[in-house]
Structures are given as structure tokens and as C-alpha cells.
Amino acid sequence: MRQRAQRWLGWALRRWALLSRPMTLGVRLLAYDEMGRVFLVRHAYRDGWYLPGGAVDPGETAVAAARREAEEEGHLLCETEPRLVAVFYNRREGRDHVLLYRCDRVRQARPRRPDREIAETGFFAPDALPEGTTPATRRRIDEDRTGMPRPEDW
């Protein structure tokens, strides 16, 4: 019941954002630890594993948003400057632009406990991602690993 309410709330908030802000700018972060594992999050309000990320707040730079989201969603500290690797248009939402950053050396300051936003987090080998990793997340990781050309759409 609680999970259903959280999903409904997530859906309602996305719809409200669509009406209140005609275009949004978001960030996602390919965050790798010293062993080459990528950090993923599983949200409480939607299915699947995702790269950490979120909206760029008014008055905030995109790179600052990437650092903030890494800290908020995973207690991650980027030991190297996040590097912009791609800009995407999210056709599914119809108004989002997503800036994809990469940080090659992150460390987790402390474990992330589950809460209303984040159900689970973890570092995973890029060739052994957890079941439920979203197709777009898998594509971004594969493109990063192989050097494949990146499309314009998320």
C-alpha cells in the first residue's frame, strides 16, 4: 500500500512539474569507484535501477547539481571533477534535457539508508548490473564502456 502511494505521488509530482515548468534541465552521473564499479540507485517511487541524478535547481550550475545529487542519493564524494560527457533530450517526458557527467573516482562517505526517495543503492560491475536496471541506464553505461556513439535521445 505504501509503495503504491509513493508511486502515485511520484507520478503526480512529475505531472505537476510538467504543468508548472515547460522545460527542465537534469543531470545524471556515471559514478565509478576505484574498482571500476558504477553506482546505481533504486527509487522508492518507481521501478528500476538508475544512475544517480536529478534536477538542476535555480541558481545552481549543472556540475554543482551533479555533485549535490551524488551526495544526496548515495553519500558519494567525487574525488575528481565531474566531466560532462553528453547532452540528451528525454522524449519520454517530452521536455527534459539531461546532462550526463562522469566521475572516475568516487567514494561513499557512509552507507545510504533507505528512505522515502531511495529504496536501495550499490556499486556494480558494469558487466554485472542488477536485474531491473533500466534500458536507458544500461545504454549509457554500455556507451561509456565501449565508446559507442551516443544518440541525442535519452
C-alpha positions as CSV (number, residue, x, y, z in Angstrom):
1,M,0.0,0.0,0.0
2,R,2.8,2.4,1.0
3,Q,4.7,1.7,-2.2
4,R,1.6,2.3,-4.3
5,A,1.1,5.6,-2.6
6,Q,4.7,6.6,-3.2
7,R,4.4,5.7,-6.9
8,W,1.2,7.7,-7.2
9,L,2.9,10.7,-5.5
10,G,5.9,10.4,-7.9
11,W,3.5,10.3,-10.9
12,A,1.6,13.3,-9.5
13,L,4.8,15.3,-8.9
14,R,6.0,14.7,-12.4
15,R,2.7,15.8,-13.9
16,W,2.7,19.0,-11.7
17,A,6.2,19.7,-12.8
18,L,5.1,19.4,-16.4
19,L,2.4,22.0,-15.9
20,S,4.5,24.4,-13.8
21,R,7.8,24.2,-15.8
22,P,7.7,23.9,-19.5
23,M,11.3,22.7,-19.8
24,T,13.6,21.1,-17.2
25,L,17.3,20.6,-17.0
26,G,18.5,17.5,-15.2
27,V,21.8,15.7,-14.6
28,R,22.8,12.1,-14.3
29,L,26.2,10.8,-13.1
30,L,28.3,7.9,-14.2
31,A,30.0,7.5,-10.8
32,Y,32.8,4.9,-10.7
33,D,34.7,3.7,-7.7
34,E,38.4,2.7,-7.6
35,M,37.4,-0.8,-8.7
36,G,35.6,0.4,-11.8
37,R,32.1,-0.3,-10.4
38,V,29.3,2.0,-11.3
39,F,27.0,3.4,-8.6
40,L,23.2,2.9,-9.1
41,V,20.1,3.8,-7.1
42,R,16.7,2.2,-6.9
43,H,14.0,4.7,-6.1
44,A,11.1,4.1,-3.7
45,Y,8.6,5.6,-6.1
46,R,9.4,3.9,-9.4
47,D,10.7,0.6,-10.6
48,G,14.2,0.0,-11.8
49,W,17.9,0.9,-11.1
50,Y,19.1,4.3,-12.3
51,L,22.2,6.4,-12.5
52,P,22.1,9.0,-9.6
53,G,20.8,12.4,-10.7
54,G,18.0,14.9,-10.6
55,A,17.0,18.4,-11.4
56,V,19.3,21.4,-11.7
57,D,18.0,23.9,-9.1
58,P,17.5,27.6,-10.0
59,G,20.8,29.4,-9.5
60,E,22.8,26.2,-9.5
61,T,25.3,25.1,-12.1
62,A,24.9,21.7,-13.7
63,V,28.2,20.4,-12.3
64,A,27.2,21.5,-8.8
65,A,23.9,19.7,-9.3
66,A,25.7,16.5,-10.2
67,R,27.8,16.8,-7.1
68,R,24.8,17.5,-4.9
69,E,22.8,14.6,-6.3
70,A,25.7,12.3,-5.8
71,E,25.8,13.3,-2.1
72,E,22.1,13.2,-1.6
73,E,21.4,9.9,-3.3
74,G,24.5,8.0,-2.3
75,H,26.6,10.0,0.1
76,L,29.2,10.0,-2.7
77,L,32.1,12.3,-2.9
78,C,33.7,12.9,-6.3
79,E,37.4,12.9,-5.9
80,T,37.9,14.1,-9.5
81,E,36.0,16.9,-11.2
82,P,32.8,15.5,-12.8
83,R,33.3,15.7,-16.6
84,L,30.4,16.4,-19.0
85,V,30.2,13.6,-21.5
86,A,26.9,14.1,-23.3
87,V,23.6,16.1,-23.5
88,F,20.4,14.2,-24.2
89,Y,16.8,15.0,-24.9
90,N,14.3,12.9,-22.9
91,R,11.4,12.2,-25.3
92,R,9.5,10.1,-22.8
93,E,9.0,13.2,-20.6
94,G,8.8,15.5,-23.7
95,R,10.5,18.5,-22.1
96,D,13.6,17.3,-20.3
97,H,17.2,17.8,-21.2
98,V,19.7,15.6,-19.4
99,L,23.3,16.4,-18.9
100,L,25.4,13.2,-18.3
101,Y,28.5,13.6,-16.2
102,R,31.2,11.1,-15.4
103,C,33.3,11.0,-12.2
104,D,36.1,8.4,-12.3
105,R,36.9,8.3,-8.6
106,V,34.0,8.4,-6.1
107,R,33.9,7.1,-2.6
108,Q,31.0,6.6,-0.4
109,A,31.4,8.6,2.8
110,R,28.9,6.4,4.6
111,P,26.2,3.9,3.6
112,R,22.9,5.3,2.3
113,R,20.0,4.1,4.4
114,P,16.6,3.6,2.6
115,D,14.1,6.4,2.9
116,R,11.0,7.8,1.1
117,E,13.1,8.6,-2.0
118,I,15.8,5.9,-2.2
119,A,15.0,2.3,-1.6
120,E,18.4,0.8,-2.3
121,T,21.9,1.8,-3.6
122,G,25.0,0.0,-4.6
123,F,28.2,-0.3,-6.7
124,F,28.0,-2.8,-9.5
125,A,30.4,-4.1,-12.1
126,P,29.3,-2.7,-15.5
127,D,29.1,-6.2,-16.9
128,A,27.0,-7.5,-13.9
129,L,24.3,-4.9,-13.4
130,P,21.4,-5.8,-11.2
131,E,18.1,-7.2,-12.5
132,G,15.8,-4.3,-13.2
133,T,18.4,-1.8,-14.4
134,T,16.5,0.4,-16.8
135,P,17.3,0.1,-20.6
136,A,18.4,3.7,-20.8
137,T,20.8,3.2,-17.8
138,R,22.2,0.1,-19.4
139,R,22.7,2.0,-22.7
140,R,24.5,4.9,-21.0
141,I,26.9,2.5,-19.2
142,D,27.5,0.5,-22.4
143,E,28.2,3.6,-24.4
144,D,30.6,4.8,-21.8
145,R,32.4,1.4,-21.7
146,T,32.7,0.8,-25.4
147,G,33.0,4.3,-26.8
148,M,29.9,3.7,-28.9
149,P,28.4,6.9,-30.4
150,R,25.8,8.4,-28.2
151,P,22.3,9.2,-29.5
152,E,20.7,12.6,-28.9
153,D,17.7,11.0,-27.1
154,W,18.0,9.6,-23.6
